[in-house]
Amino acid sequence: MLCRLVAAAFLVTGVAQAALPEPVAQLMQAARIPQEAAGVIVLRGEAVLVSHNAGQSMSPASTMKLFTTLTALEQLGPAFRGRTELRSDAEVVDGVLMGDLILRGGADADLNADALTHMLEALRNQGIRRIQGDLVIDRLLFTPSRPALGQPPFDEYPWAYYNVIPDAALVNTNLLKVTMRSTADQVSLVMQPEMDKVGIRSDMQLSDTPCATWENGWRTPSYARQGDRIEVILHGAFPKDCTKATSINVLDSQDYLARLLLAAWHKLGGSLNGEVREATSSAAQPTRLLAEHVSRSLPEILRDTNKLSDNTLARTIFLSLGSLEADPMLGSKPLPPDAGGASTPMRAETAIRAWLRQHNIDGNGLVLDNGSGLSRSERATPAQLAGVLQAGLKSLWMPEFLASLPIAATDGTMRRRLQDSPAAQRARLKTGSLKGVIAIAGYVTDANNQPCIVVAILNDEHVANGAGRAVLDTLVDWVARNN
């Protein structure tokens, strides 16, 4: 059925095209968005209501997350959970762990400072007060283990949360929360979480501008090393008599986790004789589990991923597809090493393409990079996205998948859209946007209460300043009123 439906979409595209609705075409013309820059498909059951460039490979922005999230739900299962473990092969003698303590990262999307503290408390509860060896960070679940190293900034905001590139032991999404309070002549700063030998200062100039416009003076923060200390430095300008808080991704992930661990361990009265270092190979000796943290189940993670269009979560799920498999007892376990030595992103792409073949969805024109859509190289066709949405309706985990999508005029990235449309509260749509790209893909109920699949992508510079969003919302509204 799915194969025939997608084939029908291509047929209509090539021969008897169902034209764009007139209100949509008019808005595109007014916004100077050429029709060749649009790819649209609207399906109701087996009927193709609209098919315009449905087979055109386009930049899908965050609608790419649908490939990642539905494949993960079906391949890993709804009971799947990431996990973080503290392990060792050393004995405990008189309160001393007589060797290394290993923190093994397991794509735990919920790992934060509180979780780390609870894991370290579990060590203290077992009588461990000193670690004789090193504290070893094992990120080897992913290959490469540090995906962010060597990556050029995606845009001019490398410090922003949406640009965080995960590794297998990402904690607190590598963010520092900074609260800035200014008077007429100085700025005071508070940084969280507490870290070992990490401070913060500002060289920002005070300005006579409204507090609400503080971001206009913000410049990319940096950090400097002074011996064994690290100092985070804020740059730019900040309004006088203003209080604002923001979160920044500025520290190297090894520095972040190492100094967070040390601060928490010392606060619990623990000591470390060795150093904090990264694992370069898996432990040669069998190790025993000392403490663990397990993430929420995959459907809960998917809701945050799709509703909020969270790129870091999407990338974590994508890499999990290439590194983990479902374990009915534990929730996840590492995949066995493959003879080809493929990278984790390559294995994730293989998993998604295999899933597409299982559902008779043509993969030609699909380009995968990180599975989040925050990429200038990723490509997909509207027909492929429609195929994924069709598969979602037939999935055993259809309720979990639908529950992850933003609801028009209600929540997520759709909470302020289509509020005066019959689509309000009746459409579930994944959104996507990049510079020169705007997209939607999901389900819209029509005037006869029949579910329709709607995919629309615009790739053109003229989609900026809300023009492209207006076109897509008009299409969704047209479907919701259509009978």
Secondary structure, 3 states (H helix, E strand, C coil): CHHHHHHHHHHHHHCCCCCCCHHHHHHHHHCCCCHHHEEEEEEECCEEEEEECCCCCECCHHHHHHHHHHHHHHHHCCCCCCEEEEEECCCEECCEECCCEEEECCCCCCCCHHHHHHHHHHHHHCCCCEECCCEEEECCCCCCCCCCCCCCCCCCCCCCHHHCCCCCCCCHHHCEEEEEEECCCCEEEEEECCCCCEEEEECCEEECCCHHHHHHHEEEEEEEEECCEEEEEEEEEEECCCEEEEEECCCCHHHHHHHHHHHHHHHCCCEECCCEEECCCCCCCCCEEEEEEECCCHHHHHHHHHHCCCHHHHHHHHHHHHHEECCCCCCCEECCCCCCCCCHHHHHHHHHHHHHHHCCCCCCCCECCCCCCCCCCCEECHHHHHHHHHHHHHCCCHHHHHHCCCECCCCHHHCCCCCCCCCCCCEEEEEEEECCEEEEEEEEECCCCCEEEEEEEEECHHHCCCHHHHHHHHHHHHHHHCC
